[in-house]
Amino acid sequence: MIHLIQIDDSGSGSLIGGTCIGAMRAETKEYFYDIIPLEFYHSNQFEKKLYLDKVVDIVSSLLETLHVSKDEKIEICRGYMFDKLRIFLKENQYNFSSTSIGEPLQSQVENTFEEYTVSLGLPHEFLTYTKYPFHFHRLLRWVYADYDHRVSLCKTGWKSWKKYGNLDLQIETTYLKHSRYNCLKCWNKINDNTHVKVLKYHSNKPNIIYLHLDC
């Protein structure tokens, strides 16, 4: 029987939430994960790249949970998230290599991260609504729809956040005779022939967000 442990991540490129780190024992499909907390993506800690140290802490715990021996083969994703982990594994004489991680772990970690963001409040329908559910400017629209409550869910240490995270916002009202929109605050449908609140801002392009009048 092949003894193989695989390690992958998901969410490091998402404005919303921390990052999911997952590990799977290939022969049994045992799977465990943990989340790098958002605090590691706030300015001071993010600039010091302390999230890379947190990866080492998380993976150390996952390896212990999976009872991984030094003889077992470990495959880790080639991404930068594991730069310090590679040093740790080498220093501790683990049998590891960097490679592209495929199925089933890739989808498992991605699904875990999606479930985590839904638990933070991101509508599940939002994830299936678009081909690129974690695209920065799509998520930015969701954040601006309820800025005061959602800013705490963002990776505010990012340069892109510092550029686009505190834009001037115009608030207006209008009447929609024909609506094809969901309210980006409550995610319920905006009906036809409805007065709505309109949020306008300019990021990489002009943006218009429609909300229910009482949202």
Backbone torsions as a table, in degrees:
resi	resn	phi	psi	omega
1	MET	NA	134.8	177.9
2	ILE	-76.5	130.9	176.2
3	HIS	-105.7	110.7	-174.8
4	LEU	-141.9	130.6	174.2
5	ILE	-111.4	132.0	177.6
6	GLN	-118.3	144.9	-177.0
7	ILE	-132.8	132.0	-177.5
8	ASP	-145.3	169.7	179.6
9	ASP	-133.8	161.9	174.8
10	SER	-152.7	139.4	174.3
11	GLY	106.1	-6.1	-178.3
12	SER	-64.4	-23.5	179.5
13	GLY	-98.6	7.4	-179.9
14	SER	-95.9	131.2	176.8
15	LEU	-60.1	-34.7	-176.4
16	ILE	-92.7	130.6	172.7
17	GLY	86.6	172.5	177.0
18	GLY	-80.9	-134.1	178.0
19	THR	-138.7	136.3	178.1
20	CYS	-90.1	131.1	174.2
21	ILE	-116.6	122.3	-177.0
22	GLY	-125.7	149.8	178.0
23	ALA	-133.6	141.2	-178.9
24	MET	-136.1	137.3	170.4
25	ARG	-86.6	115.6	-169.1
26	ALA	-59.8	-40.6	-172.7
27	GLU	-74.9	-25.1	-177.7
28	THR	-113.5	-11.3	-176.5
29	LYS	65.0	18.1	172.3
30	GLU	-61.1	133.9	-173.7
31	TYR	-137.1	131.2	176.2
32	PHE	-137.1	154.9	-178.0
33	TYR	-151.4	168.4	169.9
34	ASP	-150.6	165.1	-177.0
35	ILE	-114.5	130.2	169.8
36	ILE	-70.5	119.4	-175.7
37	PRO	-64.2	154.7	-178.9
38	LEU	-59.8	-26.9	-178.4
39	GLU	-58.5	-25.5	179.1
40	PHE	-74.9	-7.7	179.4
41	TYR	-111.7	15.5	172.4
42	HIS	-93.4	159.9	-162.4
43	SER	-43.5	-60.2	-171.8
44	ASN	-63.5	-50.6	-178.5
45	GLN	-68.7	-36.0	-179.4
46	PHE	-65.8	-43.6	-179.4
47	GLU	-62.3	-31.4	177.9
48	LYS	-84.4	-1.8	-179.5
49	LYS	55.9	38.7	-179.7
50	LEU	-68.7	-15.5	176.6
51	TYR	-63.3	-26.9	178.0
52	LEU	-69.3	-34.3	174.9
53	ASP	-69.7	-36.7	178.8
54	LYS	-64.5	-34.7	175.8
55	VAL	-57.7	-43.7	179.8
56	VAL	-61.7	-43.9	178.9
57	ASP	-61.1	-45.4	-177.7
58	ILE	-64.8	-48.9	-176.7
59	VAL	-66.0	-37.0	176.2
60	SER	-56.5	-43.1	179.4
61	SER	-68.6	-40.6	179.6
62	LEU	-64.7	-40.0	178.1
63	LEU	-63.6	-37.4	178.0
64	GLU	-67.5	-42.2	179.0
65	THR	-62.4	-36.8	179.8
66	LEU	-85.8	0.4	179.2
67	HIS	54.9	51.0	-177.0
68	VAL	-83.1	129.1	177.5
69	SER	-92.4	166.5	-179.7
70	LYS	-68.7	-18.0	-178.3
71	ASP	-84.5	-22.4	-176.7
72	GLU	-72.1	146.2	179.7
73	LYS	-79.3	134.8	178.4
74	ILE	-121.5	128.4	174.2
75	GLU	-111.4	129.1	178.4
76	ILE	-122.8	149.8	178.3
77	CYS	-59.3	146.4	-178.0
78	ARG	-71.7	-10.6	-170.8
79	GLY	-61.3	162.2	-178.1
80	TYR	-63.3	-22.1	-179.1
81	MET	-58.6	-22.6	-175.0
82	PHE	-107.2	18.6	-178.8
83	ASP	-59.7	-47.6	180.0
84	LYS	-76.1	-28.1	176.9
85	LEU	-63.3	-40.2	179.4
86	ARG	-59.7	-40.3	177.8
87	ILE	-63.8	-44.4	-179.7
88	PHE	-61.4	-46.5	-177.9
89	LEU	-64.7	-38.3	178.6
90	LYS	-66.8	-45.5	-179.2
91	GLU	-63.8	-30.2	-178.7
92	ASN	-98.6	12.3	171.2
93	GLN	59.1	39.5	171.7
94	TYR	-81.0	153.4	179.3
95	ASN	-91.2	91.0	-172.9
96	PHE	-130.8	161.4	173.4
97	SER	-147.2	155.7	176.8
98	SER	-100.0	133.8	-176.0
99	THR	-157.9	178.4	171.9
100	SER	-82.7	128.6	-178.8
101	ILE	-93.7	125.2	179.9
102	GLY	-105.4	-150.1	-178.0
103	GLU	-82.7	151.9	6.2
104	PRO	-91.0	-6.8	-173.5
105	LEU	-64.4	-39.1	-177.4
106	GLN	-54.9	-51.1	179.5
107	SER	-68.3	-34.6	-179.3
108	GLN	-62.2	-45.4	-179.5
109	VAL	-68.5	-41.0	178.8
110	GLU	-62.3	-42.7	179.1
111	ASN	-65.1	-38.1	178.0
112	THR	-62.5	-43.0	179.9
113	PHE	-65.8	-40.0	178.1
114	GLU	-61.6	-44.7	178.9
115	GLU	-61.8	-37.8	178.2
116	TYR	-63.5	-44.8	179.6
117	THR	-67.2	-33.6	175.4
118	VAL	-63.8	-38.3	178.3
119	SER	-65.7	-23.1	176.7
120	LEU	-80.8	-15.0	178.4
121	GLY	123.1	-8.5	178.8
122	LEU	-68.0	125.2	-177.5
123	PRO	-60.7	135.8	178.3
124	HIS	-59.7	-36.0	179.6
125	GLU	-63.4	-28.9	178.8
126	PHE	-62.9	-34.0	-178.5
127	LEU	-73.1	-28.3	-179.9
128	THR	-97.6	-7.5	-176.0
129	TYR	-72.7	-28.0	-172.7
130	THR	-136.2	153.9	178.3
131	LYS	-66.7	-28.6	-179.0
132	TYR	-119.5	75.3	-172.0
133	PRO	-63.9	-23.5	-177.8
134	PHE	-108.7	21.8	175.2
135	HIS	-61.9	133.0	-172.9
136	PHE	-52.4	-52.3	-172.9
137	HIS	-73.6	-24.1	173.2
138	ARG	-70.0	-43.7	177.9
139	LEU	-67.5	-33.5	178.6
140	LEU	-61.1	-37.7	176.5
141	ARG	-61.1	-43.2	179.2
142	TRP	-63.1	-39.7	179.2
143	VAL	-65.1	-47.4	-177.6
144	TYR	-66.1	-21.7	178.7
145	ALA	-67.0	-21.7	176.6
146	ASP	-151.5	60.4	-165.9
147	TYR	-54.9	-48.8	-173.9
148	ASP	-60.3	-33.0	-178.7
149	HIS	-89.9	-24.9	-172.0
150	ARG	-101.0	-14.6	-179.8
151	VAL	-61.2	-30.4	-179.5
152	SER	-70.2	-10.7	-179.7
153	LEU	-94.6	1.9	-170.8
154	CYS	-101.4	155.2	172.6
155	LYS	-81.2	82.6	-170.8
156	THR	-76.8	-5.9	176.0
157	GLY	-81.0	-12.4	-178.4
158	TRP	-64.6	146.2	173.8
159	LYS	-62.7	-38.2	-179.5
160	SER	-65.0	-34.1	176.2
161	TRP	-67.2	-42.4	-179.2
162	LYS	-63.8	-26.6	178.4
163	LYS	-82.4	-39.4	-171.6
164	TYR	-116.6	-1.3	-171.1
165	GLY	-86.5	-2.3	-180.0
166	ASN	-142.0	54.0	-176.0
167	LEU	-83.0	156.5	174.1
168	ASP	-66.2	135.7	-175.3
169	LEU	-122.0	124.2	174.1
170	GLN	-96.3	136.5	179.4
171	ILE	-120.4	123.9	-178.9
172	GLU	-135.1	177.6	170.0
173	THR	-127.8	153.3	177.5
174	THR	-152.8	177.2	-179.6
175	TYR	-118.4	124.5	178.5
176	LEU	-102.7	112.1	176.7
177	LYS	-74.8	-43.6	177.5
178	HIS	-122.4	119.3	-176.5
179	SER	-114.9	134.7	172.0
180	ARG	-123.5	23.4	-171.9
181	TYR	-109.8	152.5	163.4
182	ASN	-102.9	144.1	175.8
183	CYS	-66.7	125.0	-177.3
184	LEU	-77.0	-2.4	175.0
185	LYS	-93.9	-51.5	-178.8
186	CYS	-102.3	-13.5	178.9
187	TRP	70.8	4.1	173.9
188	ASN	-78.9	156.8	-176.9
189	LYS	-66.1	142.8	171.1
190	ILE	-92.2	119.3	-175.1
191	ASN	-75.5	160.7	173.0
192	ASP	-63.2	157.9	177.2
193	ASN	54.8	53.0	-175.4
194	THR	-129.9	138.0	168.5
195	HIS	-77.8	134.9	-175.4
196	VAL	-134.3	159.8	172.2
197	LYS	-88.8	140.8	-178.7
198	VAL	-122.2	125.2	174.2
199	LEU	-107.4	132.2	179.8
200	LYS	-127.3	135.8	172.8
201	TYR	-154.3	165.7	-179.9
202	HIS	-121.8	116.5	175.5
203	SER	-108.5	-107.8	172.5
204	ASN	-81.1	-8.4	176.7
205	LYS	-162.9	166.4	175.6
206	PRO	-64.1	138.2	179.9
207	ASN	-125.1	138.8	175.1
208	ILE	-126.7	127.6	-179.8
209	ILE	-119.3	129.1	178.1
210	TYR	-103.2	132.5	178.1
211	LEU	-129.0	155.1	169.4
212	HIS	-58.5	149.7	-176.5
213	LEU	-60.3	-33.4	-178.0
214	ASP	-97.2	9.7	177.7
215	CYS	-93.0	NA	NA
